[in-house]
Protein backbone atom coordinates (compact mmCIF):
# COMPACT_ATOMS: atom_id res chain seq x y z
CA UNK A 1 0.00 0.00 0.00
CA UNK A 2 1.46 3.33 -1.06
CA UNK A 3 0.54 6.25 1.20
CA UNK A 4 0.69 9.98 0.48
CA UNK A 5 0.18 13.09 2.56
CA UNK A 6 -1.89 15.40 0.39
CA UNK A 7 -4.55 18.11 0.37
CA UNK A 8 -8.28 17.38 0.42
CA UNK A 9 -10.54 20.25 -0.64
CA UNK A 10 -13.48 20.88 1.68
CA UNK A 11 -14.39 24.52 0.99
CA UNK A 12 -17.28 25.74 -1.11
CA UNK A 13 -17.26 27.57 -4.42
CA UNK A 14 -14.89 30.57 -4.27
CA UNK A 15 -14.09 29.70 -0.63
CA UNK A 16 -11.23 27.20 -0.83
CA UNK A 17 -10.23 25.35 2.32
CA UNK A 18 -8.11 22.26 2.51
CA UNK A 19 -7.33 19.49 4.97
CA UNK A 20 -4.00 17.71 5.05
CA UNK A 21 -4.76 14.01 5.01
CA UNK A 22 -2.86 10.76 4.89
CA UNK A 23 -4.43 8.66 2.14
CA UNK A 24 -3.82 5.65 -0.03
CA UNK A 25 -2.88 6.85 -3.53
CA UNK A 26 -5.63 4.70 -5.07
CA UNK A 27 -8.41 6.78 -3.46
CA UNK A 28 -9.85 9.96 -4.94
CA UNK A 29 -8.61 13.41 -3.92
CA UNK A 30 -11.66 14.15 -1.76
CA UNK A 31 -12.42 10.52 -0.96
CA UNK A 32 -11.46 8.05 1.73
CA UNK A 33 -8.42 8.84 3.89
CA UNK A 34 -6.54 7.25 6.79
CA UNK A 35 -5.95 10.25 9.07
CA UNK A 36 -6.32 14.03 9.06
CA UNK A 37 -3.06 15.74 10.05
CA UNK A 38 -3.75 19.44 9.50
CA UNK A 39 -5.66 22.16 7.70
CA UNK A 40 -4.94 25.06 5.35
CA UNK A 41 -6.97 28.17 4.56
CA UNK A 42 -5.38 29.98 1.58
CA UNK A 43 -7.72 32.98 1.89
CA UNK A 44 -6.44 33.86 5.38
CA UNK A 45 -3.09 32.07 4.83
CA UNK A 46 -3.66 29.97 7.97
CA UNK A 47 -1.78 26.69 8.32
CA UNK A 48 -2.34 24.25 11.15
CA UNK A 49 -0.12 21.18 11.00
CA UNK A 50 0.11 18.37 13.54
CA UNK A 51 3.86 17.90 13.12
CA UNK A 52 4.25 14.90 15.42
CA UNK A 53 1.73 12.89 13.35
CA UNK A 54 3.26 14.11 10.08
CA UNK A 55 6.71 13.03 11.27
CA UNK A 56 5.25 9.66 12.27
CA UNK A 57 3.80 9.07 8.81
CA UNK A 58 6.98 10.25 7.08
CA UNK A 59 8.93 7.75 9.19
CA UNK A 60 6.55 5.01 8.03
CA UNK A 61 7.29 5.83 4.37
CA UNK A 62 4.47 8.20 3.42
CA UNK A 63 5.40 10.58 0.61
CA UNK A 64 4.13 14.19 0.78
CA UNK A 65 2.83 15.98 -2.31
CA UNK A 66 4.88 18.97 -3.51
CA UNK A 67 2.55 21.48 -1.87
CA UNK A 68 2.48 19.60 1.42
CA UNK A 69 6.29 19.26 1.36
CA UNK A 70 6.64 23.05 1.07
CA UNK A 71 4.23 23.50 4.00
CA UNK A 72 6.25 21.04 6.10
CA UNK A 73 9.49 22.85 5.24
CA UNK A 74 7.92 26.19 6.21
CA UNK A 75 6.65 24.78 9.53
CA UNK A 76 10.07 23.33 10.33
CA UNK A 77 11.75 26.65 9.55
CA UNK A 78 9.31 28.52 11.80
CA UNK A 79 9.87 26.00 14.61
CA UNK A 80 13.64 26.46 14.31
CA UNK A 81 13.24 30.24 14.58
CA UNK A 82 11.14 29.87 17.73
CA UNK A 83 13.67 27.48 19.32
CA UNK A 84 16.62 29.81 18.70
CA UNK A 85 14.70 32.86 19.92
CA UNK A 86 13.52 31.07 23.07
CA UNK A 87 17.03 30.25 24.33
CA UNK A 88 17.71 32.69 27.19
CA UNK A 89 21.13 34.20 27.81
CA UNK A 90 22.71 32.78 30.94
CA UNK A 91 23.22 35.53 33.58
CA UNK A 92 26.63 34.10 34.52
CA UNK A 93 27.82 34.13 30.92
CA UNK A 94 26.69 37.72 30.50
CA UNK A 95 28.58 38.74 33.66
CA UNK A 96 31.79 37.05 32.43
CA UNK A 97 31.64 38.90 29.11
CA UNK A 98 31.50 42.28 30.90
CA UNK A 99 34.60 41.54 33.02
N, CA, C and O atoms as CSV, one atom per row, in Angstrom:
chain,resi,resn,atom,element,x,y,z
A,1,UNK,N,N,0.849,-1.181,0.000
A,1,UNK,CA,C,0.000,0.000,0.000
A,1,UNK,C,C,0.890,1.238,0.000
A,1,UNK,O,O,1.745,1.395,0.872
A,2,UNK,N,N,0.691,2.101,-0.964
A,2,UNK,CA,C,1.458,3.329,-1.058
A,2,UNK,C,C,0.639,4.479,-0.460
A,2,UNK,O,O,-0.518,4.689,-0.824
A,3,UNK,N,N,1.257,5.208,0.452
A,3,UNK,CA,C,0.545,6.248,1.200
A,3,UNK,C,C,1.142,7.613,0.873
A,3,UNK,O,O,2.358,7.767,0.763
A,4,UNK,N,N,0.258,8.602,0.721
A,4,UNK,CA,C,0.690,9.980,0.477
A,4,UNK,C,C,0.034,10.913,1.484
A,4,UNK,O,O,-1.064,10.663,1.983
A,5,UNK,N,N,0.751,12.001,1.764
A,5,UNK,CA,C,0.178,13.093,2.563
A,5,UNK,C,C,-0.178,14.164,1.544
A,5,UNK,O,O,0.702,14.698,0.869
A,6,UNK,N,N,-1.452,14.478,1.431
A,6,UNK,CA,C,-1.894,15.398,0.387
A,6,UNK,C,C,-3.036,16.269,0.880
A,6,UNK,O,O,-3.516,16.109,2.002
A,7,UNK,N,N,-3.467,17.196,0.025
A,7,UNK,CA,C,-4.555,18.110,0.368
A,7,UNK,C,C,-5.894,17.541,-0.082
A,7,UNK,O,O,-6.000,16.918,-1.138
A,8,UNK,N,N,-6.909,17.769,0.739
A,8,UNK,CA,C,-8.279,17.382,0.424
A,8,UNK,C,C,-9.108,18.651,0.473
A,8,UNK,O,O,-9.154,19.309,1.513
A,9,UNK,N,N,-9.759,19.011,-0.613
A,9,UNK,CA,C,-10.537,20.247,-0.643
A,9,UNK,C,C,-11.881,20.037,0.044
A,9,UNK,O,O,-12.603,19.083,-0.246
A,10,UNK,N,N,-12.204,20.958,0.972
A,10,UNK,CA,C,-13.476,20.879,1.680
A,10,UNK,C,C,-14.266,22.171,1.582
A,10,UNK,O,O,-15.425,22.195,1.996
A,11,UNK,N,N,-13.701,23.239,1.059
A,11,UNK,CA,C,-14.388,24.523,0.986
A,11,UNK,C,C,-15.399,24.563,-0.143
A,11,UNK,O,O,-15.403,23.712,-1.032
A,12,UNK,N,N,-16.249,25.565,-0.088
A,12,UNK,CA,C,-17.275,25.738,-1.113
A,12,UNK,C,C,-16.737,26.493,-2.316
A,12,UNK,O,O,-15.537,26.749,-2.421
A,13,UNK,N,N,-17.630,26.840,-3.209
A,13,UNK,CA,C,-17.258,27.565,-4.416
A,13,UNK,C,C,-16.724,28.949,-4.040
A,13,UNK,O,O,-17.374,29.678,-3.291
A,14,UNK,N,N,-15.580,29.307,-4.539
A,14,UNK,CA,C,-14.893,30.572,-4.270
A,14,UNK,C,C,-14.494,30.731,-2.800
A,14,UNK,O,O,-14.140,31.836,-2.389
A,15,UNK,N,N,-14.537,29.694,-2.020
A,15,UNK,CA,C,-14.086,29.701,-0.626
A,15,UNK,C,C,-13.230,28.462,-0.384
A,15,UNK,O,O,-13.654,27.546,0.321
A,16,UNK,N,N,-12.034,28.425,-0.962
A,16,UNK,CA,C,-11.226,27.204,-0.835
A,16,UNK,C,C,-10.707,27.000,0.589
A,16,UNK,O,O,-10.208,27.931,1.221
A,17,UNK,N,N,-10.831,25.794,1.068
A,17,UNK,CA,C,-10.225,25.351,2.322
A,17,UNK,C,C,-9.759,23.925,2.076
A,17,UNK,O,O,-10.369,23.171,1.318
A,18,UNK,N,N,-8.680,23.581,2.725
A,18,UNK,CA,C,-8.110,22.257,2.515
A,18,UNK,C,C,-7.793,21.598,3.842
A,18,UNK,O,O,-7.540,22.272,4.841
A,19,UNK,N,N,-7.808,20.279,3.841
A,19,UNK,CA,C,-7.333,19.493,4.972
A,19,UNK,C,C,-6.142,18.690,4.495
A,19,UNK,O,O,-6.135,18.182,3.374
A,20,UNK,N,N,-5.127,18.575,5.352
A,20,UNK,CA,C,-4.002,17.706,5.051
A,20,UNK,C,C,-4.368,16.324,5.549
A,20,UNK,O,O,-4.649,16.137,6.732
A,21,UNK,N,N,-4.365,15.361,4.650
A,21,UNK,CA,C,-4.761,14.010,5.010
A,21,UNK,C,C,-3.706,13.006,4.563
A,21,UNK,O,O,-2.957,13.238,3.614
A,22,UNK,N,N,-3.672,11.896,5.269
A,22,UNK,CA,C,-2.855,10.757,4.886
A,22,UNK,C,C,-3.804,9.794,4.192
A,22,UNK,O,O,-4.780,9.336,4.786
A,23,UNK,N,N,-3.510,9.485,2.916
A,23,UNK,CA,C,-4.429,8.663,2.142
A,23,UNK,C,C,-3.670,7.691,1.249
A,23,UNK,O,O,-2.529,7.934,0.857
A,24,UNK,N,N,-4.332,6.595,0.945
A,24,UNK,CA,C,-3.823,5.647,-0.033
A,24,UNK,C,C,-3.905,6.326,-1.404
A,24,UNK,O,O,-4.884,7.014,-1.691
A,25,UNK,N,N,-2.902,6.144,-2.242
A,25,UNK,CA,C,-2.882,6.847,-3.534
A,25,UNK,C,C,-3.991,6.378,-4.466
A,25,UNK,O,O,-4.310,7.068,-5.434
A,26,UNK,N,N,-4.581,5.224,-4.196
A,26,UNK,CA,C,-5.632,4.699,-5.071
A,26,UNK,C,C,-6.977,5.379,-4.845
A,26,UNK,O,O,-7.877,5.237,-5.672
A,27,UNK,N,N,-7.137,6.115,-3.744
A,27,UNK,CA,C,-8.407,6.782,-3.457
A,27,UNK,C,C,-8.450,8.163,-4.094
A,27,UNK,O,O,-7.414,8.765,-4.374
A,28,UNK,N,N,-9.659,8.652,-4.317
A,28,UNK,CA,C,-9.849,9.956,-4.937
A,28,UNK,C,C,-9.338,11.080,-4.046
A,28,UNK,O,O,-9.139,10.894,-2.846
A,29,UNK,N,N,-9.128,12.249,-4.645
A,29,UNK,CA,C,-8.608,13.405,-3.916
A,29,UNK,C,C,-9.456,13.739,-2.700
A,29,UNK,O,O,-8.915,13.954,-1.615
A,30,UNK,N,N,-10.758,13.787,-2.856
A,30,UNK,CA,C,-11.656,14.147,-1.760
A,30,UNK,C,C,-12.335,12.914,-1.158
A,30,UNK,O,O,-13.350,13.034,-0.472
A,31,UNK,N,N,-11.784,11.753,-1.412
A,31,UNK,CA,C,-12.416,10.519,-0.965
A,31,UNK,C,C,-11.877,10.027,0.369
A,31,UNK,O,O,-11.507,10.809,1.246
A,32,UNK,N,N,-11.845,8.718,0.491
A,32,UNK,CA,C,-11.460,8.053,1.725
A,32,UNK,C,C,-10.015,8.373,2.105
A,32,UNK,O,O,-9.139,8.445,1.243
A,33,UNK,N,N,-9.775,8.564,3.402
A,33,UNK,CA,C,-8.423,8.836,3.885
A,33,UNK,C,C,-8.183,8.091,5.184
A,33,UNK,O,O,-9.124,7.610,5.815
A,34,UNK,N,N,-6.916,7.996,5.584
A,34,UNK,CA,C,-6.542,7.255,6.791
A,34,UNK,C,C,-6.614,8.152,8.015
A,34,UNK,O,O,-7.204,7.784,9.031
A,35,UNK,N,N,-6.001,9.351,7.913
A,35,UNK,CA,C,-5.945,10.249,9.067
A,35,UNK,C,C,-5.821,11.697,8.589
A,35,UNK,O,O,-5.173,11.979,7.581
A,36,UNK,N,N,-6.451,12.601,9.327
A,36,UNK,CA,C,-6.320,14.031,9.057
A,36,UNK,C,C,-5.191,14.574,9.929
A,36,UNK,O,O,-5.189,14.370,11.143
A,37,UNK,N,N,-4.225,15.268,9.308
A,37,UNK,CA,C,-3.059,15.740,10.053
A,37,UNK,C,C,-2.874,17.261,9.991
A,37,UNK,O,O,-1.818,17.767,10.372
A,38,UNK,N,N,-3.875,17.987,9.520
A,38,UNK,CA,C,-3.753,19.438,9.502
A,38,UNK,C,C,-4.816,20.079,8.634
A,38,UNK,O,O,-5.677,19.404,8.071
A,39,UNK,N,N,-4.737,21.412,8.538
A,39,UNK,CA,C,-5.661,22.158,7.701
A,39,UNK,C,C,-4.950,23.378,7.123
A,39,UNK,O,O,-3.921,23.821,7.632
A,40,UNK,N,N,-5.535,23.913,6.032
A,40,UNK,CA,C,-4.943,25.060,5.347
A,40,UNK,C,C,-6.058,25.914,4.779
A,40,UNK,O,O,-6.939,25.419,4.077
A,41,UNK,N,N,-6.014,27.212,5.091
A,41,UNK,CA,C,-6.970,28.172,4.561
A,41,UNK,C,C,-6.183,29.183,3.744
A,41,UNK,O,O,-5.568,30.080,4.322
A,42,UNK,N,N,-6.178,29.070,2.400
A,42,UNK,CA,C,-5.375,29.980,1.577
A,42,UNK,C,C,-5.900,31.416,1.561
A,42,UNK,O,O,-5.139,32.335,1.256
A,43,UNK,N,N,-7.163,31.634,1.877
A,43,UNK,CA,C,-7.721,32.983,1.894
A,43,UNK,C,C,-7.102,33.796,3.024
A,43,UNK,O,O,-6.699,34.942,2.826
A,44,UNK,N,N,-7.028,33.196,4.212
A,44,UNK,CA,C,-6.439,33.862,5.378
A,44,UNK,C,C,-4.980,33.479,5.575
A,44,UNK,O,O,-4.326,33.995,6.482
A,45,UNK,N,N,-4.462,32.590,4.747
A,45,UNK,CA,C,-3.094,32.072,4.834
A,45,UNK,C,C,-2.822,31.452,6.207
A,45,UNK,O,O,-1.773,31.682,6.808
A,46,UNK,N,N,-3.784,30.663,6.691
A,46,UNK,CA,C,-3.658,29.967,7.975
A,46,UNK,C,C,-3.269,28.523,7.724
A,46,UNK,O,O,-3.894,27.828,6.924
A,47,UNK,N,N,-2.231,28.081,8.416
A,47,UNK,CA,C,-1.781,26.692,8.321
A,47,UNK,C,C,-1.748,26.100,9.718
A,47,UNK,O,O,-1.159,26.675,10.633
A,48,UNK,N,N,-2.377,24.964,9.875
A,48,UNK,CA,C,-2.341,24.247,11.154
A,48,UNK,C,C,-1.887,22.824,10.848
A,48,UNK,O,O,-2.624,22.043,10.246
A,49,UNK,N,N,-0.684,22.501,11.263
A,49,UNK,CA,C,-0.125,21.182,11.004
A,49,UNK,C,C,0.133,20.470,12.322
A,49,UNK,O,O,0.624,21.075,13.275
A,50,UNK,N,N,-0.194,19.204,12.374
A,50,UNK,CA,C,0.113,18.373,13.537
A,50,UNK,C,C,1.432,17.678,13.207
A,50,UNK,O,O,1.453,16.578,12.656
A,51,UNK,N,N,2.540,18.351,13.561
A,51,UNK,CA,C,3.858,17.905,13.117
A,51,UNK,C,C,4.261,16.545,13.676
A,51,UNK,O,O,4.953,15.792,12.991
A,52,UNK,N,N,3.851,16.205,14.893
A,52,UNK,CA,C,4.250,14.897,15.424
A,52,UNK,C,C,3.615,13.762,14.622
A,52,UNK,O,O,4.258,12.733,14.410
A,53,UNK,N,N,2.376,13.922,14.174
A,53,UNK,CA,C,1.735,12.891,13.349
A,53,UNK,C,C,2.307,12.879,11.930
A,53,UNK,O,O,2.445,11.817,11.324
A,54,UNK,N,N,2.638,14.053,11.407
A,54,UNK,CA,C,3.255,14.108,10.081
A,54,UNK,C,C,4.608,13.419,10.107
A,54,UNK,O,O,4.930,12.650,9.202
A,55,UNK,N,N,5.403,13.687,11.138
A,55,UNK,CA,C,6.709,13.029,11.272
A,55,UNK,C,C,6.545,11.515,11.408
A,55,UNK,O,O,7.344,10.748,10.871
A,56,UNK,N,N,5.504,11.090,12.128
A,56,UNK,CA,C,5.246,9.657,12.270
A,56,UNK,C,C,4.994,9.020,10.906
A,56,UNK,O,O,5.579,7.988,10.578
A,57,UNK,N,N,4.117,9.642,10.110
A,57,UNK,CA,C,3.795,9.070,8.806
A,57,UNK,C,C,4.979,9.131,7.850
A,57,UNK,O,O,5.165,8.219,7.044
A,58,UNK,N,N,5.780,10.186,7.924
A,58,UNK,CA,C,6.976,10.247,7.083
A,58,UNK,C,C,7.951,9.134,7.457
A,58,UNK,O,O,8.605,8.560,6.586
A,59,UNK,N,N,8.048,8.827,8.758
A,59,UNK,CA,C,8.934,7.746,9.187
A,59,UNK,C,C,8.430,6.386,8.723
A,59,UNK,O,O,9.218,5.453,8.568
A,60,UNK,N,N,7.127,6.264,8.501
A,60,UNK,CA,C,6.549,5.011,8.027
A,60,UNK,C,C,6.602,4.885,6.505
A,60,UNK,O,O,6.181,3.867,5.955
A,61,UNK,N,N,7.120,5.915,5.816
A,61,UNK,CA,C,7.292,5.829,4.373
A,61,UNK,C,C,6.289,6.596,3.542
A,61,UNK,O,O,6.282,6.464,2.318
A,62,UNK,N,N,5.433,7.402,4.173
A,62,UNK,CA,C,4.472,8.200,3.419
A,62,UNK,C,C,5.214,9.293,2.653
A,62,UNK,O,O,6.165,9.883,3.166
A,63,UNK,N,N,4.776,9.556,1.433
A,63,UNK,CA,C,5.401,10.580,0.606
A,63,UNK,C,C,4.471,11.794,0.546
A,63,UNK,O,O,3.299,11.648,0.200
A,64,UNK,N,N,4.973,12.991,0.878
A,64,UNK,CA,C,4.127,14.187,0.776
A,64,UNK,C,C,4.045,14.685,-0.662
A,64,UNK,O,O,4.975,14.496,-1.445
A,65,UNK,N,N,2.929,15.323,-1.005
A,65,UNK,CA,C,2.827,15.978,-2.305
A,65,UNK,C,C,3.753,17.195,-2.291
A,65,UNK,O,O,4.262,17.567,-1.234
A,66,UNK,N,N,3.975,17.816,-3.442
A,66,UNK,CA,C,4.885,18.967,-3.508
A,66,UNK,C,C,4.405,20.115,-2.629
A,66,UNK,O,O,5.201,20.742,-1.930
A,67,UNK,N,N,3.107,20.388,-2.664
A,67,UNK,CA,C,2.549,21.478,-1.867
A,67,UNK,C,C,2.681,21.192,-0.378
A,67,UNK,O,O,3.049,22.073,0.399
A,68,UNK,N,N,2.386,19.980,0.012
A,68,UNK,CA,C,2.482,19.604,1.422
A,68,UNK,C,C,3.939,19.639,1.875
A,68,UNK,O,O,4.224,20.046,3.001
A,69,UNK,N,N,4.869,19.216,1.009
A,69,UNK,CA,C,6.291,19.261,1.364
A,69,UNK,C,C,6.736,20.690,1.635
A,69,UNK,O,O,7.500,20.930,2.570
A,70,UNK,N,N,6.267,21.651,0.827
A,70,UNK,CA,C,6.637,23.046,1.065
A,70,UNK,C,C,6.035,23.555,2.379
A,70,UNK,O,O,6.664,24.354,3.073
A,71,UNK,N,N,4.835,23.108,2.725
A,71,UNK,CA,C,4.228,23.497,4.001
A,71,UNK,C,C,5.012,22.917,5.174
A,71,UNK,O,O,5.208,23.589,6.187
A,72,UNK,N,N,5.457,21.683,5.041
A,72,UNK,CA,C,6.246,21.040,6.097
A,72,UNK,C,C,7.570,21.774,6.273
A,72,UNK,O,O,7.993,22.028,7.401
A,73,UNK,N,N,8.226,22.116,5.170
A,73,UNK,CA,C,9.493,22.849,5.245
A,73,UNK,C,C,9.301,24.197,5.926
A,73,UNK,O,O,10.128,24.600,6.744
A,74,UNK,N,N,8.213,24.901,5.596
A,74,UNK,CA,C,7.918,26.195,6.206
A,74,UNK,C,C,7.689,26.042,7.712
A,74,UNK,O,O,8.191,26.839,8.505
A,75,UNK,N,N,6.928,25.013,8.103
A,75,UNK,CA,C,6.649,24.780,9.529
A,75,UNK,C,C,7.925,24.448,10.284
A,75,UNK,O,O,8.113,24.908,11.411
A,76,UNK,N,N,8.802,23.659,9.683
A,76,UNK,CA,C,10.073,23.327,10.330
A,76,UNK,C,C,10.948,24.564,10.487
A,76,UNK,O,O,11.607,24.736,11.512
A,77,UNK,N,N,10.956,25.418,9.480
A,77,UNK,CA,C,11.746,26.648,9.548
A,77,UNK,C,C,11.227,27.568,10.646
A,77,UNK,O,O,12.014,28.164,11.381
A,78,UNK,N,N,9.900,27.687,10.760
A,78,UNK,CA,C,9.305,28.519,11.803
A,78,UNK,C,C,9.600,27.949,13.189
A,78,UNK,O,O,9.849,28.704,14.128
A,79,UNK,N,N,9.573,26.630,13.323
A,79,UNK,CA,C,9.869,25.998,14.614
A,79,UNK,C,C,11.324,26.232,14.996
A,79,UNK,O,O,11.625,26.429,16.173
A,80,UNK,N,N,12.229,26.214,14.030
A,80,UNK,CA,C,13.644,26.459,14.306
A,80,UNK,C,C,13.860,27.901,14.766
A,80,UNK,O,O,14.680,28.154,15.649
A,81,UNK,N,N,13.131,28.844,14.174
A,81,UNK,CA,C,13.239,30.243,14.584
A,81,UNK,C,C,12.772,30.423,16.028
A,81,UNK,O,O,13.394,31.150,16.803
A,82,UNK,N,N,11.689,29.768,16.377
A,82,UNK,CA,C,11.141,29.868,17.733
A,82,UNK,C,C,12.111,29.269,18.743
A,82,UNK,O,O,12.305,29.831,19.821
A,83,UNK,N,N,12.726,28.130,18.407
A,83,UNK,CA,C,13.666,27.484,19.324
A,83,UNK,C,C,14.890,28.357,19.567
A,83,UNK,O,O,15.343,28.472,20.706
A,84,UNK,N,N,15.432,28.972,18.525
A,84,UNK,CA,C,16.623,29.806,18.704
A,84,UNK,C,C,16.289,31.091,19.441
A,84,UNK,O,O,17.119,31.600,20.195
A,85,UNK,N,N,15.097,31.624,19.242
A,85,UNK,CA,C,14.699,32.857,19.918
A,85,UNK,C,C,14.354,32.589,21.386
A,85,UNK,O,O,14.454,33.496,22.212
A,86,UNK,N,N,13.957,31.378,21.718
A,86,UNK,CA,C,13.524,31.070,23.071
A,86,UNK,C,C,14.676,30.721,24.007
A,86,UNK,O,O,14.459,30.571,25.209
A,87,UNK,N,N,15.885,30.590,23.489
A,87,UNK,CA,C,17.029,30.246,24.335
A,87,UNK,C,C,17.467,31.490,25.086
A,87,UNK,O,O,17.930,32.446,24.465
A,88,UNK,N,N,17.331,31.505,26.419
A,88,UNK,CA,C,17.714,32.693,27.186
A,88,UNK,C,C,19.231,32.778,27.359
A,88,UNK,O,O,19.935,31.768,27.333
A,89,UNK,N,N,19.703,33.984,27.533
A,89,UNK,CA,C,21.126,34.200,27.808
A,89,UNK,C,C,21.368,33.905,29.274
A,89,UNK,O,O,20.630,34.381,30.136
A,90,UNK,N,N,22.388,33.130,29.562
A,90,UNK,CA,C,22.710,32.775,30.939
A,90,UNK,C,C,23.243,34.017,31.658
A,90,UNK,O,O,24.120,34.688,31.116
A,91,UNK,N,N,22.751,34.350,32.856
A,91,UNK,CA,C,23.223,35.530,33.579
A,91,UNK,C,C,24.714,35.443,33.901
A,91,UNK,O,O,25.407,36.460,33.876
A,92,UNK,N,N,25.214,34.253,34.201
A,92,UNK,CA,C,26.630,34.099,34.522
A,92,UNK,C,C,27.505,34.373,33.291
A,92,UNK,O,O,28.561,34.996,33.394
A,93,UNK,N,N,27.056,33.905,32.151
A,93,UNK,CA,C,27.816,34.126,30.920
A,93,UNK,C,C,27.852,35.605,30.567
A,93,UNK,O,O,28.875,36.108,30.101
A,94,UNK,N,N,26.745,36.302,30.785
A,94,UNK,CA,C,26.695,37.721,30.497
A,94,UNK,C,C,27.622,38.505,31.431
A,94,UNK,O,O,28.251,39.476,31.011
A,95,UNK,N,N,27.704,38.086,32.691
A,95,UNK,CA,C,28.576,38.736,33.660
A,95,UNK,C,C,30.056,38.514,33.307
A,95,UNK,O,O,30.874,39.415,33.497
A,96,UNK,N,N,30.401,37.340,32.801
A,96,UNK,CA,C,31.789,37.048,32.430
A,96,UNK,C,C,32.226,37.874,31.228
A,96,UNK,O,O,33.386,38.279,31.145
A,97,UNK,N,N,31.311,38.129,30.297
A,97,UNK,CA,C,31.642,38.902,29.111
A,97,UNK,C,C,31.962,40.356,29.486
A,97,UNK,O,O,32.818,40.982,28.860
A,98,UNK,N,N,31.282,40.889,30.497
A,98,UNK,CA,C,31.500,42.284,30.902
A,98,UNK,C,C,32.848,42.456,31.593
A,98,UNK,O,O,33.439,43.533,31.516
A,99,UNK,N,N,33.348,41.424,32.264
A,99,UNK,CA,C,34.598,41.536,33.023
A,99,UNK,C,C,35.815,41.562,32.157
A,99,UNK,O,O,36.933,41.654,32.665
